[in-house]
Amino acid sequence: MHTKSNDEFEDGEFGDHDDADDFGFESSLLTDELAHYLGERWRIEEENKVIRVNLSLTAALKKIPAKWLDAACQANRLALPGDLPKSRRAKVAALVASLTSKDELRRCVTELPPRARAALRCVIDNGGWMRLADLTRDFGSMDGDGWFWDEEPPTSCLGELRRRALLFIGRTSRTKDGKPGKRMFKVAVVPKDIRDLLRSILSEAAICKEEEAALARQFATPEDALNDAICAVHGYYDALDWQPPLNRGDVEDFLRYVSRRGFDPVMAWFGIEILLAFIETRLHEIQSLDDLCGYHISELASGFVDMTYLQRWTLDERRNLVHLVRCLYDRLHERRRVLTETRDAVRSACARLVSGKRKLNLIRRPPPLGGELIFIRINPETNEEERYTFNHQRLLLVWAGAFHQDWRPMLSVCDTVPSGAQKKALIHELSALETDICDLIISQADEEDFDRAILWFYEDRLLELSAW
């Protein structure tokens, strides 16, 4: 079957279908390895087909593979294995009649495992469809669910919903406002004609949302938690437009490492995601795993989380984040991803940070020498990289605070100050900058920085060294 790039499934009769099961394949006739390989390949191909986000149940059932249709009939107790009607039309009609009956649909929903029911509620609460990446981040991927669902039911949380014909996966370019977007992305869709019924059933007292969430947590296995965390990692790295020094393999290994030791990999990923966000803001300083310093960890657990999160972190939460960084670097050292000196420095810094009884024992940065980077940009006109340091910032502070934003008298004074020629060269560079770039360079400076910059301009040499 071939579809146009932006057309979704039509409601027409099921026609020619090029699924592998139409050729009569049975998993029992294949080796386990081949069945697994082909099953995963066919499943992924099916999930890459285009889907309408407001499709009907009939349209959805007409397009799913024959084996999935048989599995849906079995899961909804329409027939026993080996006793299914032969006609696809009859199977679709029987499933539609069952799933549009409130009593039958209620029975189907109440039989769902708590995690699967929570996932279904999530999709319904999002209007009946949502990005698959957002759903798998919370409820895990479908890796390993295979193809032969009539013989081996899928084991994932979302696979359980798909087996019961409550959820369908495909690609769309539609955004929430109904307009086509520029890119195709995978979505999870509940058929439009059963959304209101499901919303009503899920709101009934017998299926309390809070109880469901508690049961979902209670019955989530360590494998569920690890799968959820790994899935979230995949979604995070797939969406990145930069390459962090802490790569996907590092993170997945660490999550498996903490899971084997009985710790929660989901919470570990939460902490690592914060660390990655911090590193992104310090890429000019942390270009490799060995570049992380004690004052970076201090800034991460103090100012960074304070600026990033509305709710103030407790001391225990900050200590846990510091401990996570230490454990991560211990594991990275075991895998020879960081130097022994780095591991030891991280250990020492973390021990110092958590040594305070009522607050973190913060580690301050050494005073800048002048060559420390503030930020890097690509000039849109020349397409060349431009680097701005504390030397640039100091000269701008002097220009704004001592010379009333007039470069000419400042240039004349350069003949009488230390490193005057170097300072004059930087002034010529700064005088050609746009105002918004100048504002950005000095945006983080305070009143003391103005005073120190003026003293530096008149008394100190310009150094291109960096203490960071």
C-alpha positions in Angstrom: 0.0 0.0 0.0 1.3 3.4 -0.9 0.0 6.7 0.5 0.8 10.3 -0.4 3.2 12.0 1.9 0.7 14.1 3.7 -2.5 12.1 3.3 -3.9 10.1 6.3 -5.7 6.8 6.2 -9.1 7.1 4.4 -12.3 5.6 5.6 -12.7 3.5 2.5 -12.9 -0.3 2.3 -9.8 -2.3 3.1 -8.0 -3.0 -0.2 -4.7 -4.4 -1.2 -2.5 -4.7 1.8 1.2 -5.5 1.5 1.7 -6.7 5.1 3.9 -9.7 5.6 1.1 -11.7 7.3 -0.9 -11.6 4.1 1.8 -14.0 2.7 0.9 -16.6 5.3 3.9 -16.2 7.6 3.5 -17.9 11.0 6.0 -17.2 13.7 6.2 -21.0 14.5 7.7 -21.6 11.0 10.6 -19.2 11.7 13.6 -19.4 14.0 13.2 -17.3 17.2 15.9 -15.0 16.0 14.4 -14.5 12.6 10.9 -14.1 14.0 12.1 -11.4 16.4 14.1 -9.6 13.7 11.3 -9.6 11.2 8.6 -8.8 13.8 10.4 -5.7 15.0 11.2 -4.6 11.4 7.5 -5.0 10.3 6.2 -3.3 13.4 8.4 -0.3 12.9 7.4 -0.1 9.2 3.7 -0.1 10.2 4.3 2.6 12.8 5.9 4.8 10.1 2.7 4.9 8.0 0.7 8.1 7.9 -2.3 8.4 10.2 -5.2 10.8 10.6 -5.3 12.2 14.1 -9.1 12.2 14.1 -9.6 8.8 12.4 -12.6 6.6 13.2 -12.3 3.2 14.8 -13.6 1.6 11.6 -10.9 3.3 9.5 -8.2 2.3 12.0 -9.2 -1.3 12.2 -9.5 -1.6 8.4 -5.8 -0.7 8.0 -4.1 -2.6 10.8 -2.3 -5.9 9.9 -4.4 -9.1 9.9 -2.5 -10.6 12.9 -3.1 -7.4 15.0 -6.8 -7.6 14.0 -7.0 -11.2 15.2 -5.2 -10.2 18.4 -7.7 -7.4 19.0 -10.6 -9.9 18.6 -9.0 -12.2 21.1 -8.2 -9.5 23.6 -11.8 -8.2 23.5 -13.2 -11.8 23.9 -14.9 -11.8 20.5 -13.6 -15.3 19.7 -11.1 -17.9 20.9 -7.8 -18.5 19.1 -8.5 -20.7 16.1 -12.2 -19.8 16.1 -12.0 -16.4 14.5 -14.3 -15.5 11.6 -12.5 -15.5 8.3 -13.8 -12.2 6.9 -11.9 -9.0 7.8 -15.1 -7.1 7.3 -16.8 -9.3 10.0 -13.9 -8.9 12.4 -13.9 -5.1 12.0 -17.7 -4.9 12.5 -17.6 -7.1 15.6 -14.8 -5.0 17.2 -16.6 -1.7 16.4 -19.8 -3.0 17.9 -18.0 -4.1 21.1 -15.8 -1.0 21.6 -18.6 1.4 21.0 -20.8 -0.3 23.6 -20.2 1.5 26.9 -20.6 -1.6 29.0 -18.1 -3.6 26.8 -15.7 -0.7 26.7 -15.9 -0.3 30.5 -15.1 -3.9 30.9 -12.1 -3.5 28.6 -10.8 -0.5 30.4 -11.2 -1.9 33.9 -9.2 -5.0 32.8 -6.3 -2.9 31.8 -3.1 -2.9 33.9 -2.8 0.3 35.9 0.1 1.7 33.9 -1.7 1.0 30.6 -4.9 2.7 31.9 -2.8 5.7 33.1 -1.3 6.0 29.6 -4.8 5.8 28.0 -5.9 8.6 30.4 -2.9 10.7 29.4 -3.9 10.5 25.7 -7.5 11.3 26.4 -6.6 14.2 28.6 -4.5 15.6 25.7 -7.5 15.7 23.4 -7.4 12.1 22.1 -3.9 12.2 20.4 -0.4 13.3 21.3 3.2 13.0 20.2 4.5 9.5 20.7 7.7 10.8 22.1 5.9 12.6 24.9 3.9 9.4 25.7 6.8 7.0 25.7 8.8 9.3 27.9 6.4 8.6 30.7 5.2 5.1 29.9 8.1 3.4 28.1 8.8 2.3 24.5 7.4 -0.5 22.5 10.7 -2.1 21.7 10.4 -5.9 21.6 6.6 -6.0 21.0 7.1 -7.7 17.7 4.5 -8.5 15.0 2.8 -11.8 15.8 0.4 -10.4 18.4 -2.1 -13.2 17.9 0.5 -15.7 19.0 2.7 -13.6 21.3 0.9 -10.5 22.8 3.0 -7.3 23.1 4.5 -6.8 26.6 4.9 -3.1 26.7 2.4 -0.7 28.4 1.4 0.9 25.1 1.4 -2.4 23.3 -1.4 -3.6 25.7 -3.5 -0.6 24.5 -2.7 -1.3 20.9 -3.6 -5.0 21.2 -7.0 -4.1 22.5 -7.5 -1.6 19.6 -7.7 1.4 21.9 -4.6 3.1 20.6 -3.0 3.4 17.1 0.4 4.7 16.1 1.4 6.5 12.9 3.0 9.6 11.5 1.4 13.0 10.9 2.4 16.6 10.3 -0.8 18.0 12.0 -0.3 20.3 14.9 -2.7 20.8 17.8 -4.3 23.8 16.0 -5.2 21.5 13.1 -2.8 23.0 10.7 -0.1 21.0 8.8 3.4 21.5 10.2 6.7 21.4 8.4 7.9 18.0 9.7 6.3 14.6 10.1 6.3 13.1 13.6 4.9 10.0 15.3 1.7 10.2 17.2 -0.4 8.0 19.4 -4.1 8.3 18.5 -7.3 7.1 20.2 -10.1 6.8 17.6 -12.4 9.8 17.6 -15.6 7.9 18.0 -14.7 6.3 21.3 -13.0 9.3 23.0 -16.1 10.6 24.7 -17.0 7.2 25.9 -13.5 6.6 27.3 -13.5 10.1 29.0 -16.8 9.2 30.7 -15.6 5.8 31.8 -12.3 7.1 33.1 -14.1 9.7 35.2 -16.2 7.1 37.0 -15.4 6.6 40.7 -14.5 3.0 40.2 -11.5 4.1 38.2 -10.2 6.9 40.4 -7.3 8.8 38.9 -5.3 9.1 42.1 -5.7 5.4 42.9 -4.7 4.5 39.3 -1.5 6.5 39.6 -0.7 4.8 42.9 -1.3 1.4 41.5 0.7 2.3 38.4 3.7 3.1 40.6 3.1 0.1 42.8 3.0 -2.4 40.0 5.8 -0.8 37.9 8.7 -3.3 37.9 12.4 -2.3 38.0 12.4 -3.3 34.3 9.5 -0.8 33.7 11.4 2.0 35.4 14.6 1.3 33.5 12.7 1.1 30.2 11.0 4.4 30.9 14.3 6.0 31.7 16.1 4.7 28.6 13.1 5.7 26.4 13.4 9.2 27.9 17.1 9.3 27.1 16.4 8.3 23.5 13.8 11.1 23.1 16.2 13.6 24.6 19.2 12.8 22.5 17.2 12.4 19.3 15.9 16.0 19.7 19.4 17.5 20.4 21.0 19.9 17.9 24.3 19.9 19.8 26.7 17.1 20.9 27.2 17.0 24.7 30.4 15.6 26.1 28.2 13.2 28.1 26.9 11.0 25.2 23.9 8.7 25.0 26.0 5.6 25.6 27.4 7.1 28.8 23.9 7.8 30.1 22.4 4.5 29.2 25.2 2.6 30.9 24.9 4.7 34.0 21.1 4.2 34.3 21.6 0.4 33.9 24.4 0.6 36.5 22.2 2.3 39.1 19.2 0.1 38.3 21.3 -3.0 39.0 22.1 -1.5 42.4 18.5 -1.0 43.3 18.2 2.7 42.7 15.5 4.5 40.6 16.8 5.0 37.1 14.0 7.5 36.3 15.2 9.8 39.2 18.8 9.3 38.1 17.8 10.5 34.5 16.1 13.5 36.0 19.3 14.5 37.6 21.4 13.8 34.6 19.0 15.9 32.4 19.6 18.8 34.7 23.4 18.3 34.5 23.1 18.2 30.6 21.1 21.5 30.7 23.8 23.0 32.8 26.6 21.8 30.5 24.8 23.4 27.6 25.0 26.8 29.2 28.8 26.3 29.9 29.8 24.7 26.6 32.6 27.3 26.2 34.1 25.9 29.4 33.0 22.2 29.5 34.0 20.8 26.1 35.0 17.4 27.5 34.1 15.3 30.5 37.4 16.2 32.1 36.6 19.9 32.0 34.1 19.7 34.8 35.4 21.5 37.9 34.4 21.8 41.5 32.9 25.3 41.0 30.8 23.9 38.1 29.2 21.4 40.4 28.7 24.1 43.0 27.0 26.4 40.5 24.9 23.5 39.3 23.5 22.7 42.7 23.0 26.3 43.8 22.4 29.1 41.3 21.5 27.0 38.3 18.7 25.0 39.9 17.4 28.2 41.6 17.2 30.0 38.2 15.8 26.9 36.4 13.0 25.8 38.7 10.2 27.9 40.3 10.0 25.7 43.4 13.0 26.1 45.6 15.1 23.0 46.1 15.6 21.6 49.6 19.1 21.0 51.0 18.6 17.2 50.7 17.6 17.6 47.0 20.7 19.6 46.3 22.9 17.0 48.1 21.3 14.2 46.1 22.2 16.1 42.9 25.8 16.5 44.0 25.9 12.8 45.0 24.6 11.8 41.6 27.4 13.7 39.9 29.9 11.9 42.1 28.4 8.5 41.3 28.3 9.3 37.6 32.0 10.3 37.5 32.9 7.2 39.5 31.2 5.1 36.8 32.8 7.1 34.0 36.2 6.5 35.5 35.5 2.7 35.7 34.8 2.8 32.0 38.0 4.9 31.3 35.9 7.9 30.1 37.6 10.3 32.5 41.0 10.7 34.0 41.8 9.5 37.5 42.7 13.2 38.3 39.2 14.3 37.2 37.5 11.5 39.2 39.5 12.5 42.3 38.8 16.2 41.9 35.0 15.6 41.5 35.0 13.4 44.6 36.8 16.0 46.6 34.5 18.8 45.4 31.4 16.8 46.1 32.6 15.9 49.6 33.3 19.6 50.3 29.9 20.7 49.0 27.9 18.4 51.2 30.0 19.0 54.3 27.9 22.0 55.4 25.2 21.1 58.0 22.6 23.7 57.1 23.6 24.7 53.5 26.0 23.7 50.8 29.6 24.6 51.3 29.9 26.4 48.0 33.0 26.5 45.9 33.7 29.9 44.3 35.4 30.4 41.0 38.9 31.8 41.0 39.0 35.5 39.9 39.1 35.8 36.1 42.5 36.7 34.5 40.8 38.2 31.5 40.9 35.5 28.8 37.9 33.6 30.1 35.1 33.3 27.6 31.8 34.9 28.2 30.1 33.7 25.0 30.8 32.7 21.4 28.6 33.7 18.4 28.7 33.2 14.7 28.6 36.5 12.9 25.6 36.4 10.5 27.3 38.6 8.0 30.8 37.0 7.8 29.7 33.5 9.1 32.8 33.6 11.2 33.1 32.7 14.9 33.5 35.6 17.3 34.7 35.1 20.9 34.1 37.5 23.7 36.1 37.4 27.0 36.3 39.2 30.3 38.7 41.6 28.7 35.9 42.7 26.3 33.5 43.0 29.3 36.0 45.1 31.3 36.6 47.5 28.5 32.8 47.9 27.9 32.3 48.5 31.6 34.9 51.2 31.6 33.4 52.8 28.5 30.0 52.8 30.0 31.0 53.8 33.6 34.0 56.1 33.2 33.7 57.6 29.7 30.0 58.0 29.3 29.9 55.7 26.3 32.4 57.7 24.3 35.2 55.7 22.7 37.3 58.7 21.6 38.6 59.9 25.1 39.0 56.3 26.1 41.3 55.6 23.1 43.4 58.7 24.0 43.9 57.4 27.5 45.1 54.1 26.3 48.5 55.7 25.5 49.1 56.1 29.3 47.9 52.8 30.7 49.5 49.3 31.0 49.0 47.2 27.8 47.6 50.3 26.1 48.1 49.0 22.6 46.3 45.7 23.3 43.4 47.5 25.0 43.2 50.0 22.1 43.0 47.1 19.6 40.1 45.6 21.5 38.4 49.0 21.8 38.4 49.3 18.0 36.8 45.8 17.8 34.2 46.7 20.4 33.3 50.1 18.8 32.1 48.2 15.7 29.7 45.9 17.6 26.0 46.2 17.6 24.4 47.6 20.7 22.6 44.4 21.6 25.9 42.5 21.6 27.5 45.0 23.9 24.6 44.8 26.2 24.8 41.0 26.2 28.5 41.1 27.1 28.0 43.2 30.2 24.5 41.8 31.2 25.8 39.7 34.1 28.1 42.4 35.6 27.3 44.0 38.9 28.4 47.3 40.5 31.6 45.8 41.9 32.5 44.6 38.5 32.4 48.2 37.2 34.7 49.3 40.0 37.2 46.4 39.4 37.1 47.0 35.7 38.1 50.7 36.1 41.0 49.8 38.4 42.1 47.1 35.9 42.0 49.5 33.0 44.3 52.1 34.7 46.6 49.8 36.7 46.8 46.3 35.3 48.1 44.6 32.1 45.7 42.9 29.7 46.2 39.1 30.0 44.8 36.5 27.6 45.2 33.7 30.1 42.2 31.9 31.6 41.8 30.7 35.2 38.8 28.7 34.2 
